[in-house]
Amino acid sequence: MGKDLLKFPIAKDLFELANYILKYDLLKLCLKGPKEILDQTQYCQPAIMVCSLAAIEKLKEERPNVIANCVATAGFSLGEITSLVFAGALGFERALQLVKIRGEAMQLASETYKGGMITVMYGPESKLNFACLKAKEWALDKGDEYPECRIANYLYPHCKVVSGSESALQFLENNWKEFNLRKIKRLPVSGAFHSDLMAPAVEPFRKALNKSEISEPVISVYSNVDGKRYRDVEHIRRQLPKQIVKPVKWEQLLHVIYERSPDEYFPRTFECGPGKSLKTILKQVNAKASDECYSIVV
């Protein structure tokens, strides 16, 4: 991850600065792994942030007008902090320190309360909310200290991600057909992110954020918590910590960003970071936006 970015001097500088701030070789971890270490959220989050910002530097070198004419930005989960850096609300160094604190706190919460996440495909006849309720009841009966099962990510129509305690997720895996769910798949993550099992991670991040200098964003930044644009600095301070335990309302956010009259100019979108998930999701949410979405390879 990040190999194609190293020929851009500023991108390389970001990795070197990140190594200094984090006190470990992030670039080596991105390029060579081992994967089981990189997959841990305390390492994965800084890696994704730095790679995403480095991809923006690549875009800036290759197509400077795109950056100059950008009108809005958004990021999925951790990517929201990256977007705030791009919009000038947070400095790179402080943002990376915040991501380090966020990642370590979420990793600790994951180790304290065993859980995970499942992608769920469903239809009009499905009973996803009822399935989550029954799974939570099952987990309680099985003695889970903190039984949890809830929608964590709204991705696109008929596709959501559920976070839960281990017993609850096992219940879903064993009984999904009873609730007319079409398909489920366990995600390779280390915890039940965007659920109440992450509650212990909120306060360390909130305290660090309150000590951070935040500026007014120079372009619109949209919040995962409600899909709406951040109004001001105080709004950022209030909303950003909530995002750790609140669902990512990504589908709703995309509707807000791309809502416009049929005859109005439709903007291009550039996806900067690992993977091409945005374009895939946009095909399901707004096909017109998907046609104008371009991925910056990292």
C-alpha positions, 0 to 999 in steps of 0.5 A: 500500500502506497508504493505508487505514491513514492515518486511524488516528493511531497507524498514521500515527505508525508510518510517521513513526517508520519514515521517521526510522529508515530515513532515507527516506520509506517511506510515499511509497514504499508509496503511490506507488512506483515498484513496481520499487523497492518490489519490492526486498527491502531496501525491501519488507521494511520496508514489509511490516512497518510496514504489517502493524503499522499494520494491527494498530493498525487492528484495535485501534481497530475491535475492541479485544477481538480484541487483548486476547483474542489467544492466539497469533501467527505470521508468514510469513518476514519476518512472524515478526519482526512477530509478535515485535513484536506479542507484545512480544518486540522493540521496534518501533524495534529490530525495524525496524533488524533488518529493514533489516539483514536486507533489505539483507543478503538483497538483497546476497546476491541480487545476488551469487548470481543466483537466484529462486523458483518455485511448484510444484503437484504430485500423488502421482505427482510427483517434486519432490525428484528434480526438484530433485536433477536441476536442481541437477546441471544447474546444476553442469554449467552452471558455477553457482558455487553450484548450488542447488535446494531446497524453500523454502516448505511452503505447503499439500498439493501446493503448495510453493515452490522456491528455486534458482540461475538455471540450476537454475530454468531446468531446472525450467521446461524439464523440469517435465513429465518429473517429473509436476509439474502446474504451475510459476510463477516468482515476482516476487522478487529472490533464492533466499530460504530457501536456501543462496544466502542464507547470506551474510545470516545473520551480519550479522543474527545479530550485530545480533540478539545486540546487541538487547534481547529480552523474553519474548513475552506470547503464543505465537509460532511459528517458521517453522523447525520450526513450533513455539512459541518457548520463551524468549528464547534460543530466539528468538536461536538460531532467528531467524537460521536462518530466512533459509536454512531452509525456511518450514514454514508448513503444519506450523506451521498444523497445530500452531496449529490442532490441537484436539479437534472439540468444543473452541472454535475461535478466530478468526484475523485476517490483518494485512498486505498481501494475503489469502494466509493465508485462501487457504492455510488453505482447503487446510490447515484449512477450519474455520480458514479459515471464521473467518479475517478479513483486515484490508485495508491 
